[in-house]
Amino acid sequence: MPDPSSYAPDETLKRKIRKYSFALLIVALTLAVWGVGSRILARDALARETVAAAVISVSTVHPSRNHTGENLVLPGTVHAYVDTPIYAQTSGYLHAWYTDIGASVHKGQLLATIDTPVVDQQLVQALADLASARANLAIAVSTNERWQKLLATDSVSRQAADQTASNAAAAKATVQSAAANVARLRELESFKRVVAPFDGVVTVRNTDVGALINAGQAAGDELFDVADTRKLRIYVEVPEAYAADTHVGTPAKLHFAEFPGRLFAAKIVRTAGALDPVSRTLQVELILDNAHHEVLPGAYVEVHFKLSADRQALRLPSNTVLFRAAGLQVATVEHGDRIKLKRIVEGRDFGTTIEVLSGLNPNDVVILNPPDSSVDGEKVHVLPQAGGST
């Protein structure tokens, strides 16, 4: 057996090179396997993350029913129970006025007086005409009586007698006409006194001493305006969607800006019975007791109606609705993580919520803010709702 010490130096070097080369090969293979494996693991992780990212996370809500009734708030206008403009019925000049705005007046109380020199002279003339007509009537009657006696003895012709009878009848009619004219002018004379037609408050005075007064002045030129504010009328325009729920006797609360934190009770006393074809609203009238004159006519008021609850219709937030060509739809969750689109029929729109007449039941799980691209069968991740349920 040869002695190892007899090997040449180059043989020993070759063995060392082979040994180191083998070690380097193993290291290289190890690094290669590790690199390939890490890339495969990274690719798989990326694929899992991509799949997970493709599943959107959604918040959900259940349809609800309104068990307490609808609180409807609408603007209203306040009017006096009776509000009457007072115009002149005779022409002349204002002699004096006795009540100014804000004055409380009683029925028949004198508001102003008017000087009517033209009417005064017309009345004098009419009285003179009446006296003349009565004198003519007396002569015509006396003449007719004499001619009728003469006719009985055939002393005059029947034609002449008939003529005197006709003259007497005409004179009587003239007296009646003159008397009627005197009565008319006396009525105009009585209108020199402008009086209050009912108990109330003077809200407008549009005249002053010496002003020219024309009988039957145009609207807006009234001398005074008197309003009875012991009760007030409140008119409200109710949208068509609520018209069926507002009827005589429906209670309401009135909120005025000048009375913060205070509500006034009122109720509907009558409705128009028909919708305005332009605004599609129903006018309703409420009566407010204002015995202490706290509320002023013309004020702006918020009218709060408490409508009866519809226990059949469901409610959904407005941000659950999808507007599609097929109609309104909502995205529901079935089997815990799959989208199911359902078509709904919308009722009234309450702003933040809508009324659903059909297409859903109270147990449906409806997605809030669903993506516009939502389709049936799409997988989603349902986030926990408040309280921990899903």
C-alpha positions in Angstrom: 0.0 0.0 0.0 1.5 3.3 -1.0 2.4 5.8 1.7 0.2 8.8 1.7 3.2 10.9 2.3 4.3 9.8 -1.1 1.4 11.7 -2.8 2.5 14.7 -4.8 1.6 18.1 -3.6 -0.7 18.8 -6.5 -2.9 15.8 -5.6 -3.5 17.2 -2.1 -4.4 20.6 -3.6 -6.9 18.9 -6.0 -8.6 17.2 -3.1 -8.9 20.5 -1.2 -10.3 22.2 -4.3 -12.9 19.5 -4.7 -13.9 19.6 -1.1 -14.4 23.4 -1.1 -16.2 23.3 -4.5 -18.6 20.7 -3.1 -19.2 22.9 -0.1 -19.8 25.9 -2.2 -22.2 24.0 -4.4 -24.2 22.9 -1.4 -24.3 26.6 -0.2 -25.4 27.7 -3.7 -28.1 25.1 -3.9 -29.3 26.0 -0.5 -29.4 29.7 -1.4 -31.2 28.9 -4.6 -33.8 26.7 -2.9 -34.3 29.4 -0.2 -34.7 32.1 -2.8 -37.2 30.1 -4.9 -39.1 29.1 -1.8 -39.3 32.6 -0.5 -40.6 33.9 -3.8 -43.2 31.2 -4.0 -44.3 32.0 -0.4 -44.4 35.8 -1.2 -46.4 35.1 -4.4 -48.9 33.0 -2.4 -49.1 35.6 0.3 -49.7 38.3 -2.4 -52.3 36.2 -4.0 -54.1 35.7 -0.7 -53.9 39.4 0.1 -55.2 40.2 -3.4 -58.2 37.9 -2.9 -58.8 39.2 0.6 -58.6 42.8 -0.7 -61.1 42.0 -3.4 -63.7 41.2 -0.8 -65.2 44.6 0.3 -66.1 45.2 3.9 -69.6 46.5 4.4 -71.8 47.8 7.2 -75.3 46.7 7.3 -78.7 47.7 8.8 -82.1 46.1 9.3 -85.3 47.7 7.9 -87.3 49.3 10.8 -90.9 50.1 11.4 -92.1 53.4 12.8 -94.1 52.6 15.9 -94.3 56.2 17.3 -95.8 58.1 14.4 -94.3 60.7 12.0 -93.2 64.1 13.3 -94.0 66.4 10.4 -92.7 70.0 10.6 -94.1 72.5 8.1 -94.0 76.3 7.9 -97.3 78.2 8.5 -98.7 81.7 8.2 -100.6 83.4 10.9 -103.7 85.5 10.2 -106.2 87.3 12.4 -109.5 85.4 12.9 -111.2 88.3 11.1 -109.3 91.0 9.2 -111.3 93.7 7.4 -110.1 96.7 5.3 -112.5 99.6 5.8 -113.2 101.8 2.7 -115.2 105.0 2.3 -118.7 104.7 1.0 -119.1 108.5 0.3 -116.8 111.1 -1.2 -115.4 114.2 0.4 -112.5 115.2 2.6 -111.5 113.6 5.9 -112.6 115.9 8.7 -111.0 114.0 11.6 -109.8 110.6 12.7 -110.1 109.3 16.2 -108.2 106.0 16.4 -104.6 105.2 15.4 -102.8 101.9 14.8 -102.8 99.6 17.9 -106.0 101.1 19.3 -108.6 98.6 20.6 -112.0 99.4 19.2 -115.5 98.1 19.8 -118.2 97.4 17.3 -119.8 100.7 16.1 -117.0 102.9 17.6 -116.3 106.0 15.5 -113.0 105.8 13.6 -113.3 109.0 11.5 -115.6 111.6 10.0 -115.8 112.9 6.4 -116.9 116.3 5.2 -119.2 115.8 2.2 -120.3 119.2 0.8 -121.4 117.8 -2.5 -123.5 115.1 -1.0 -125.0 117.6 1.4 -126.1 119.9 -1.5 -127.4 116.8 -3.4 -129.5 115.9 -0.3 -130.9 119.5 -0.1 -131.8 119.3 -3.8 -133.4 115.9 -3.4 -135.5 117.1 -0.5 -136.7 120.0 -2.6 -137.5 117.7 -5.5 -139.5 115.5 -3.1 -141.5 118.4 -1.8 -142.2 119.5 -5.4 -143.3 115.9 -6.4 -145.6 115.7 -3.4 -147.2 119.1 -4.3 -147.7 117.9 -7.9 -149.2 114.6 -6.6 -151.7 116.5 -4.4 -152.9 118.5 -7.4 -153.0 115.4 -9.7 -155.0 113.5 -7.1 -157.5 116.3 -6.6 -157.9 116.8 -10.3 -158.4 113.1 -10.9 -161.1 113.0 -8.1 -163.0 115.9 -9.7 -162.8 114.4 -13.2 -164.0 111.1 -12.0 -167.1 112.8 -10.5 -167.7 114.6 -13.8 -167.3 111.3 -15.7 -170.1 109.8 -13.5 -172.5 112.5 -14.9 -171.1 112.2 -18.4 -169.9 115.8 -18.2 -166.4 114.8 -19.6 -165.2 112.2 -21.9 -163.7 108.9 -20.6 -160.5 109.7 -22.5 -160.0 112.9 -20.5 -160.8 111.2 -17.2 -158.4 108.4 -18.0 -155.7 111.0 -18.7 -156.2 112.7 -15.3 -156.0 109.2 -13.6 -152.7 108.5 -15.5 -151.3 111.9 -14.4 -152.1 111.1 -10.8 -150.4 107.7 -11.0 -147.4 109.3 -12.6 -147.2 111.9 -10.0 -147.3 109.2 -7.3 -144.5 107.3 -9.0 -142.4 110.6 -9.1 -142.9 111.0 -5.4 -141.7 107.5 -4.7 -138.7 108.1 -6.9 -137.8 111.3 -5.2 -138.3 109.7 -1.8 -135.9 106.9 -2.8 -133.3 109.4 -3.9 -133.6 111.2 -0.6 -133.1 107.9 1.2 -130.1 107.1 -0.9 -128.5 110.4 -0.1 -129.3 110.1 3.6 -127.5 106.7 3.5 -124.5 108.4 1.9 -124.7 111.1 4.6 -124.6 108.4 7.3 -121.3 107.1 5.8 -119.7 110.3 6.8 -119.2 108.5 10.1 -116.7 105.7 9.6 -117.3 103.1 12.4 -115.7 99.8 13.4 -117.6 96.8 12.1 -116.6 94.5 15.1 -114.5 94.4 18.2 -110.8 94.4 17.3 -107.5 96.3 16.9 -106.7 98.9 14.3 -103.7 97.6 12.4 -103.7 100.1 9.5 -104.5 103.9 9.1 -103.9 105.1 5.6 -105.5 108.6 5.8 -105.1 111.9 7.5 -107.0 115.1 8.0 -107.9 116.9 4.8 -107.2 113.9 2.6 -109.5 113.5 -0.5 -111.8 110.6 0.0 -113.3 108.8 -3.0 -116.1 106.3 -2.5 -115.0 102.7 -3.4 -111.3 103.5 -3.5 -109.0 100.8 -5.1 -107.7 97.9 -3.0 -104.8 98.9 -0.9 -106.3 102.4 -0.3 -108.4 101.5 2.6 -108.8 104.1 5.3 -108.4 101.7 8.2 -107.8 98.0 8.7 -109.4 96.3 11.8 -108.4 92.8 12.9 -109.9 90.6 15.6 -106.8 88.8 17.1 -108.5 87.1 20.0 -108.2 84.0 17.9 -105.8 83.4 15.1 -106.0 81.3 11.9 -102.8 79.4 10.9 -102.7 78.2 7.3 -100.3 75.3 6.4 -99.6 73.8 3.0 -99.3 70.0 3.5 -97.4 68.0 0.8 -99.4 65.5 -1.1 -97.6 62.5 0.5 -99.1 63.5 3.9 -102.5 64.8 2.8 -104.2 61.5 3.7 -102.9 61.6 7.3 -104.0 65.2 8.0 -107.7 65.6 8.8 -110.0 67.7 11.0 -109.0 67.2 14.6 -105.4 66.4 14.0 -103.4 68.0 16.9 -100.4 70.2 16.3 -97.8 72.2 18.3 -96.8 75.6 17.2 -93.3 77.0 17.6 -92.6 80.7 17.3 -89.1 82.2 17.1 -90.1 84.9 19.6 -91.1 82.3 22.2 -88.1 79.9 22.3 -88.7 76.7 24.2 -92.5 77.2 24.3 -95.0 75.3 22.2 -98.6 76.4 21.6 -101.3 73.8 21.2 -103.7 73.9 18.2 -105.6 71.5 16.0 -106.9 71.4 12.4 -110.4 72.7 12.1 -110.9 72.5 8.4 -109.1 71.5 5.2 -109.4 72.6 1.6 -110.6 69.2 0.6 -108.6 69.3 -2.6 -104.9 69.5 -3.6 -103.6 72.7 -5.3 -102.9 71.5 -8.8 -99.8 73.7 -9.0 -98.0 73.0 -5.7 -99.6 69.6 -5.1 -100.3 70.6 -1.5 -103.4 70.5 0.7 -104.2 73.7 2.6 -105.3 73.1 6.2 -106.4 75.7 8.8 -105.7 75.6 12.5 -107.2 77.8 15.2 -105.0 79.2 18.0 -106.6 80.8 21.1 -104.9 84.2 21.5 -107.0 85.7 24.3 -103.9 87.3 25.8 -102.8 88.8 22.4 -99.3 87.2 22.7 -99.0 86.1 19.1 -99.1 88.8 16.4 -100.8 88.2 13.0 -98.3 87.9 10.1 -95.8 85.9 12.3 -93.9 83.0 10.9 -94.6 79.7 12.7 -93.3 76.1 12.6 -96.2 73.7 12.8 -95.3 70.3 14.3 -97.8 67.5 13.4 -97.7 64.1 15.1 -99.1 61.8 12.4 -100.3 58.3 13.2 -97.8 55.5 12.8 -98.0 53.2 9.7 -97.0 49.8 11.3 -96.9 48.1 7.9 -94.4 50.2 6.0 -90.7 49.8 6.6 -88.0 52.4 6.8 -84.5 52.4 5.4 -81.7 55.0 5.4 -81.5 56.8 2.1 -77.9 55.7 1.6 -78.9 52.1 1.1 -80.6 52.7 -2.3 -79.2 51.8 -5.7 -80.6 53.6 -8.7 -80.7 51.1 -11.6 -82.4 51.0 -14.9 -84.7 48.3 -13.5 -85.8 50.6 -10.7 -84.8 51.2 -7.1 -82.8 48.4 -5.6 -81.0 47.6 -2.3 -78.1 45.2 -1.8 -78.8 42.6 0.9 -76.5 40.0 2.4 -77.5 36.3 2.2 -75.7 33.2 3.5 -73.6 35.5 5.7 -71.3 36.9 2.9 -73.0 37.0 -0.5 -74.8 39.9 -2.1 -78.4 39.6 -3.2 -80.0 42.6 -5.0 -83.7 43.2 -4.3 -86.0 45.6 -6.0 -88.1 47.8 -3.8 -91.1 50.1 -4.1 -90.5 53.5 -2.5 -93.2 55.4 -0.5 -92.6 58.7 1.1 -89.1 60.3 1.2 -88.3 61.7 4.7 -84.9 63.0 3.7 -82.5 60.8 5.7 -84.8 57.8 5.4 -87.3 56.5 2.9 -90.4 54.5 3.2 -90.4 51.0 1.6 -93.8 49.7 0.6 -92.7 46.3 -0.7 -89.7 44.3 -1.6 -88.2 43.8 1.9 -89.0 42.2 5.2 -87.8 43.2 8.6 -85.2 40.4 8.8 -83.3 41.4 5.7 -79.7 42.5 6.2 -79.2 45.6 4.0 -75.8 47.1 3.0 -75.1 50.7 3.8 -73.5 52.7 1.0 -73.3 49.7 -1.5 -70.9 50.1 -4.4 -72.6 50.9 -7.7 -70.9 47.8 -9.2 -72.6 45.4 -6.8 -73.9 42.2 -8.4 -75.7 39.1 -7.2 -73.4 36.5 -5.6 -70.5 38.9 -5.0 -68.7 38.1 -1.8 -68.5 40.7 1.0 -67.1 40.9 4.5 -69.8 42.1 7.0 -68.5 44.4 9.7 -69.9 44.0 13.2 -72.8 46.3 13.9 -73.1 48.3 17.1 -73.7 45.8 19.9 -71.5 43.1 18.3 -74.1 41.4 16.0 -73.8 41.1 12.3 
